[in-house]
Amino acid sequence: MHTQGDLDVNSLKELSSVERTVLGVFFYKYAGQPFSNMLTSAEWAVDGLSRAEAMTAFIALRNKGWIKAVRKSWGENLYYIPESLFSLLTIAYAARVGMFAQQKVHVFQDEMTQDKPISSYEVQKVKIVREAKPDIAAELLHILAWVVREGRDQGGLLLTSKGTIHKKLVQRLSRMTVLSPEDFAELDISYDHADVYPVHVALVIDLLLSLGLIEKVHNRMHVSPDRLRYWLTLSWSSMHREIFSVCMDRYGVAEPLHQHFRHQLLMFASRVNEWLSITPGILNNDGLENANKSGGRGSTSGSTFSAHIRGWLHMLVGLGYGELGESAAGELLYRWQIAPENLLNFTNDQAENPEQNTIFVQPDFEIMVPPDVTPQVRWNLELGAELVSRDRMSIYRITKERIIVATDIGFTADKMIKFLGRYAASGVPEHVEPAIRQWGQEADGLNLTAGQDVNQNETMDKVKIRDAWIYAVADGAIVGTEEFNGRIEVQKEPFYIRGRAGLIQIDSNLHTYEQEHTITEHSALFPGYGEIPEMWHNEWRGYHVSTARQIAAKAIEWQTKLGLKLGSTTVYVIPDQIHGHEDWTLTGWSISDGGTDSAVCCSFSPNEWKQIRLIIPDHA
């Protein structure tokens, strides 16, 4: 038996043709959604299979790990295809599912051209209609640092009696983030406290809660020290992948065709900055009459399907994952701004290049920050300086106000000076360091006065001591956090655990059920198998019409095929009904020998065939 982790292209090739067909049918129809319906004989006949063949293959797929199961509390099983297989199956079954996104060649934007010469009539211009915003990984660090600063005196953000952030802080967060409601408006996201949180604020909070980076304890919301410490050890690409996995699971519509679109968008792009054409049929509702039969969010009409596809693309643009374009012919295009392979769970991350981990401190107290500095360095800047702008080259500014606040949370002026001295490529201008030191002394004086005037309770002191290393910096060699290393044990589990409480309501509840490992035996598909004559299924023979009727009835009971020899022609029939008694006929779906033609509804009389045989699936 294969384990889920070792299923790959080779193990897919090892499946029988029937097993591959059955897996393809379930993947197309359900994607990652749970299912209990094993489909009818009529539905399997479309692929030339009897239901017995399909069920035999289904049991084999369960044994081999391609399909998993959970058990509901009342004993019913739900089956599903593991999410880890989506990338492989998206490629393998693209023809069955249909192409929702395709590579677009011979396009250019402005002065961009292809490496190889192309005649002018082959080239199409692309108009950028929605530019990618700054990337979400750095944005989350910006927001986490804000939570640290805002909650520094209370051990976190104080919550209302309803468990929500106070309105003034919500408004402040809404203004400070680069995200906006328009980025997520068309996703039709349902979430708690919609009267308090604009959708973009709700999504940010949900992301941070889902990743475990913030947590709600009693009447406060604060940064989780253990999770943040581990988060800051990740590369940017790892952060983007973790965030993207939350988006894929929580913010897209669960309906199968939506899942297929999202995975094709990821899998069919071979590299960053390569334009993908969004199949016009998706946006025009062509051929999508069955797109929304599964129920759940976004399942009302083809137009809703189209709106959610656009909504998903707009969300990716808002989070900095890609951007939207439009061809001269009005064709909708999308391209990734983050390498799509970095978003796949089986990707191995490349180590950060320490030689590129430099910043540039200017005489006017501004800090120029290239995009490739590590998250740890970016975190220090978020704590000790004020963000002015974030783009390919971000700009921070050292200010008196920020130095005072940073000192209050443990990132002192001395630590800021050491940090700048370590990472500033051209050094620190001579007048900048004395200014930082002066502001630090003023901060120390303010903190001393505050300590004399206010008797902080013991609980708050413990909170500050516990979280002190966070409020300084991730690099223990600089800030002297070695004393905490022995106390904080970081469990390197996946950041996103399905079922962790967030704000946004999701459709999937598979995680709430117990895994079911018991697998049906093949013999259960053919009750009374040992009681029938072996010749019925071992030999081609002619029988009296009454015996032939018994064989046909058994085929209907077991939902398996009959083989019929009509002169020199052999056909296979998936029987459906017997009509009449002594003078009887059989109706069902006829499949030619070899299965090259489509199944056809037919009617047969016993006097039409010379020999008959009950077909039991291989390995059953």
Phi, psi and omega in degrees: 000130176285149168268161183302325185286339184252017176278125183216192183301319181294318179290332174294321179293335180286344179291151175289164180298323178293318179297320178295321179295314181296317178299319179296321179297313181294320180295315179296314188284325187241342186050240180262007181283146177290151179213152174234342180284120181270009179071157184269170177301320180297321180290320179288331181298332178303325179263013177075021182245144167281161179295328177296319176299315182296318181290325176297316178293322179300316179297319178297319179295325175295316181296328184270357174091005181281337178229132180252171181216151169233159181246125176288166184298332181264012171100348180286141178268142169244136182249154180200155174269125183301141182300330182296345182265354188300318183299313180297313184287332177300319178287314186295326186244026180300320181295321180289317183288323187103149185269116179264336180216137182225150177297137180249114181258167176062045174234155175211157179242124180055245185265005182288139179224163177284157178293323181263149181294138179225139179294150190298328183286345179274343187267136178241140177277149178243129175261126178284120181254344178206106182281148178294137174278170176306150190292147188290331181297314178291327179296321179295323175297320178300317182287321178299319178296323178296318178299318178300313182293314183294329183258016188294331183266347183242006182074025181135178178283125178291139181252156177283176179297338178274357180085019180251159174291145181298149188304318182297320179290324176299316179296321179294317178296320180299323181282326188279337182277150178283348180285158180217161180302327182297336180294336188230007188299322187274001180278347179054048182283133175259134182207160180290148174060043179296340178282347182255316187256124166300156188300324182289328176289319179300319182293320178297314180296319179296319177301311183293323177291318182295326178278353181077012182281334170233157180214152178259122178233116182055244184253027180224152171240122183221165178288135178279116184296319181296312184291321179295320180301315178292319181303320183286353174272351183280158170279167177301318182296323177295318177300314180298322180292317179298316180295318181296324179295325175295315180300315182298324185274331191247333192250347176267155177295139185283344183305138190308315183296327175296317178298318179299317179299314184297320181285325176296320179302325180279318189277333186272358174266122184274341182200169178292150177066017177260125185287136173247136176270128176277119186309124184304328181301330178295316186277340180258003179068016180290128175068020182247028183295338179254016188288339189230051182264354189270352182080177179092182185301133175078026186247026187267327184197166177298325180295324176295320177302313180299317181296322180288328176297313177297321179298321178295317179296319179296323178296316179299321178295316181298327180272001176084011181280334182192186178216158183256142175227176179216133179281171179299334180272005179086013181282131180282130182234151178221144172219146180281137173261348173243133185308120184300329180294336178287346181267356181272142186294338183265010180282136173270126183287145172274142180293147177293147179268108183296336181291337180267001186274065184231153176234171184229112181270124183264158179300334181273019178074007176273150180239120177271127187236109176296160185290342187264009174293151186288161177302326180298316179294318179299321180297317178300319179295322179296326180281321191256355181218169183259128179287123178264312179204151180230118180210207175303318172246112182272156181233127172245158178230133175278122181231158178299317182299315183289324178296320179296315180294317181299320178298322181297331182257012172106349179266085190286169179300320179299318179293324178295318180295317178297319180298312180296320180297329181283322190251349180286116186297323183254017181081179180254125178308143191298331181273349183284316183298313178300324180295316179298318181295321179295316179296325177296321178294321177296322178296319178298320179295318179295319180293324179295316179297317180297323180293329178285327185274334187238127174268100180287142181286162186298323181299317181293323177299318180295321179298315182294320179295316181301319187261007188302322183294328178297315188285357175263276186192164181279340187270100184298333181294337181265312191263359177070046181263015183302331183295339181270342187299327180281342185266332186255109178265117182262119176276116184276062176272166176303143182293318182264118176244118182300132181106345176295133187296131174228204177259326190272136181276132180241158185279327187286132175229023181301327184295344182276349183256159179280139177297139179250118183255348179289133182239134181301140175281147179301326183298335180293342179283343186230069181298137180078019182303319183286353184265353180262154177298136181299329183297338180300325182244353180264339188226151168274123181210159170265143183228160171299151185302329180289320177291320177300325179294321177298317180296316179296321179295321179293322177298321178292318180299316182272356180054044179244177185274159167245139171261132180235133174255110181257087184068239179269001183253137174249129176233156176243136186238133169265098189289147181242311183212152170252130181246125179092181183237273180291315177258085191246161175227160181240129175248152179175199181251123183266135180233130181293156177298122184104342174066026183279335181263158178291151178295140182232136176291127184220167175231136181232147174250146182305332181282359179274336183248153178266324182222154181220151179210138175278124184262114175260128182304148177304142176069004179278000000 
